């Protein structure tokens, strides 16, 4: 005898659920009450093609949140009894409202079928639903029915038996609820997985969502484990406090908004109305902002406006920060005696970390502008429009949010971007997205780009940054296309984009979001970047010059000094080489004196310039002979066709750890090459004076940085989300891509005479 299967019928009140139940079970019904409550329980036993089926009619509910007895009964049955399949009866004429319960079933992960009931009513109202597309988007079977006339019920029952006999595992669907909620879900989920009682019986992700929603029965249950319970409550309190401060609502409302946004994304794609109903304000705005022609134009104008706002607004504060670190460097240099310790403080720390921190104002302006887009809901519209492009290149529409999070506009991070790919159903689309995320212009790259743009493209800063954004997207999409037709060949899956309602951002919320991201950058500069800067300074300082080399430079200085001392009239003022600087107090007087005195001034200038040149050569030789210099020089055999000299190679090697290190390393490397008598200058000014540096070199370095290996943390996260094979592949293919593209750019520039 075939195994008995259990089917649960669920749905909103007045969706036709009872009619479906009655027509399928007929007179074979059993009516009673659910244990412990007065809510009516209906069940029926039928046979279908030799299969015995128990059909349970759950109470009519709107959600799985425990607000009513009916919702508690339905939820407890699903979790405790674990039916083989749930058939959700959905009113086709009110699809958007009815799908809210279906989304919660998807969150729970239970095997699901949608019975699209009352399609005759929806047809009469001029509503056409693309059933096939709806099924693809939800990734569940959808059967159109008219229960009162038995239309479609045989197909529905057959599909239910098919799904039930497949004995599918419960697989919760990941829906994007925004960065704050997702981070809370991840943190709570990790805690709950430590307790087998929870993780074995309930999907941990669903429990985490319910915890953040404040579902009292779930909260009471979690309290049973005091240690895990307290930790979960702290996370919930922190997330709620943060959302309240930034968006002026609680976590439960925000989750609800994103569910409805998910549903709106579906209905926009599958529902067509002959007679448009009254549009909500968000829908009216979307008619313009997501228009197929106007939408992309407005999007590009908005992005360009962000860069104009960022560069123009931050120009003065960045200059103030640069001057501040120059002043600190000057003061410290005047206090500390010349030697290894002063070099560590000035070149290793102040010039290294200061180069990174000087661009904090620029990042603040960038983060503020992006916070406006996020808090208003426009980011989701950008994602919605970009789906049309992404599909051409083999990426899933949901990939767009991961790309934006990673720096698709600028200032993001690839680490949360990689984690955001969890919402993608197809493993091949997910891995393809992971592999191209590092091409985005993350917040770590932005200060380096800004410095190089300020040095070599100062008249067109916003335009160049806008161009770099378009290039990063272009490189990512081309790479994705190549991956999807080669190593990650496979079918595309349908796309659902959440479109939350527009909100007017609060100034307080914008400031909090801006400061949070800025503070993360500052903390990284004061910890990770500081540590790596010191390590790289050590590698760029030791083992140092040999005694013979030091004596050689000393002898060259001595020869110059003796030449000066032999100048007629000098011995009356300067007696020894050690006292040569005492001539400074006579300099102005002698400049206006006789021809003989002017000759002494000219001799003094020659000596000072010669000594500065010897100091420069000495420090350059020390840098070239250092551990880092040896590595950098060795790499020039590979990077010289790109126009990179050994100090750039040192910075790029450091960038493997974190991209911000490139800026601090360049600051340290070019600081070590300065003459000791030179006034401290911003790195951008130093590079302008360096031989071999020009617009072509700067642009080639920007392109190489945009594409070359992900930072160490991103590689680890890619490994965690996939495997070491793909993590190592990410390093290899991005490095090769960076080299090939940068080589083409540089050689083409030379051919056109740009870098000559």
C-alpha positions, 0 to 999 in steps of 0.5 A: 500500500502506498504511503499516506501523504498529508496536504495542508490548505492555507490562505487568507479569509475569503480566498476560496479555501473552504470551497477548494476543501469541500470540492476536493474532499466532498462528504469525507470530512471530519470536523472538530476543534484543534487541541486546546482551542475552540478553533474549528479543525477540518480534515478529510481522507481521500484517495487519488490514483491509488495514493491515500491523502489526508487534507487538512484545512487550516484556519484562514490567516493573513500571516504566520506571525502569532497575533491571533489564535488562528495564526498560532494554530496554523503555524504550530501545525506546520512546524509540528506536523510538517505536512508534505506540501502546503497549498496556498489558496490565493485570490487572483483578483487581490494578488498583491495582498494575498501573496504576503502569506505566500512570502512567509511560507517561502521564508519558512521553507515548506514545500509550497504550491500556489492555487491561483483561485478566482481567475474568472473574477480577475479576468472580469476586472481586466486583470491578466496574470502571467501564471508561468512567469509567476511560477518562475519568480516564486520558484513554486508551481502555480495552478489557476483555479475556479474552485466553485466550478471545480476548474483546475482542481484536478490539476491542483491535486495532481501537482500537490501529490507530485510535490508531496511524493518528492519529499522535498527538504524544507529550504527557506528562501532568502529575501533581501530585507536591507543591510541592517536586518540581514546582519541581524538575521545572520548574527542571530542565526549563528547563535541559534545554530549552536542549539540543536533543539532550535536548529533541528526543529525550526529553520534558523533563518526563520527563527531569526526573522521572528526574533527581530519581528518580536514574535512573543512565542518565539522570544519566550522559547529562545529564553529557555537557553539563557545564554543564547537568549540574552545574546539574541535579545541584545542583537534585536535591541541593537538592530531595533534601536539603530533602525528607529534612529535612522528610519523612524520605524521598528524592525517588524515594520521594516521587514513587512515593508520589504516583504511587500516590496518583494511582492510589488516587484513580482506583481509589476512583472506578472500582472497587467491591468486593462483599466489602471486603478488609482496609483499610489504616490510611489507608483506615480513617481516610479512611472517617471524614475523607472521609465524605460527611456527617462529612467536610465537618463535620470539615473546617470544624471543622479550618479554624476550629481553625486560625484560633483557633490562629493568632489566639490563639497570635499575639496576644501576639507581635504586640503585642510586635512592634508595641511594638518598632516603636513604640519604634524609631520613638520613639527615632529621632524623638528622635535625628533632627532634625525634617525630611524625613530623619526623615520618610523614616526614621520614616514611610516605612520604620519605620511602612511596613515595620514595619506589615508585619513586625508580623504576622510572628508571626501568619503563622508560626502560620498557616504552622505549622498549614497545614504540619501539614495538608500534611505529614500528607496531610490537604490532599489529602483536603480537595481530594478532598471539594471536588471534589464542590462544584467540579464544580457550578460548572464547575471541574475537580476538580484546580483545588482544589489550585491554589485551596488553594495560592493561599490557599484556607485562607489564607497561600498565593500565587496565583503557584504556584497559577497554575502548578499549573493545568498539570495540567488537561487542558482549556484552558477549565477551566485558564483559568477556574481561573487567573482565580479564583485571585486571589480566595483569601486569599493570605499577602499579604492576610492581614496587612491582614485581620488588622490590620483584624480586630484594629482593628474585630472584636477579639472575634471574630477567628477567626470573622471570618477563618473567614467570610472564607475561606468568602466567598473560596471563594464568590466564586471559585466563583460567578465560575467558574460565570459564566465557564464559562457565558459566555466559557469555555463548554465540556464538563467533563473527569473528575477524578483526585485523588491521595490520598497515605498519611497521615504523622505530621509531624516537628516538624523538618519543620514548623519548616522549612516554617514558616520557609521561608514566613515567611522569604520574607515577611520577604525580600519586606518587606525588599526589594520592600515596602521599595522600594515603601514608599519610593517611595510615601513620596516620592509622598506627601511631594512636591512639598510645600507652597508657601512661601505655605502654609507661612507661612500655617500658621506665622502661625496658630501664631504667633497662638496663641503670641502669645495665650499670651504675652499671658496675665497672668503668662506673660511672667515665665516665657516670654519668646519663642515659641521658648521656649514649651516651657520652660513644661513644667517649671512645668506640674505646679506651676502646676496645683496653684497659684492660680487665676491660675496654673491659668488659665496652665495652661489657656491653655497647654493650648489653645495646645498643642492648637491647635498640634497641630491646625495641625500635623495640618492642615499635614501633611494638606494636604501629603499631599493636595497630594502626587503620591499625594494628587492621585491618591487624591483624584481616585479618591474620585469613584469610591470614595466610595460604598464609604466609602473616603477618599483615603488608602485609595485611595493604598494600593489603588493601591500594592496593584497591585504587591503586596498587602503594600504596602497595609498599609505604605502605610496605615501611612505615610499615617496616620503622615504625618497624626499630630501631631508631639507624638503618641506612635507608635501601632499602625496598628489604633489609629490607624484606630479614632480616624479619622473615617469608619472603622468596622466597615462601612468595614473590612469593605468594604475587606476584601471589595474587597481580596479581589476586586480586581486580582491582584498584578503578578507574578500577572498576569505569570504568568497571561500566561505561562501563557495570553496577554496577553488573559487577563491583562488580562481578569483585571485588568478583571473582578476590578476590576469584581467587587470594586467591584460587590460592595463597593458592595453590601456598603457600601450595604446596611450603610448601609441597615441602619444599620451604618455610621451 
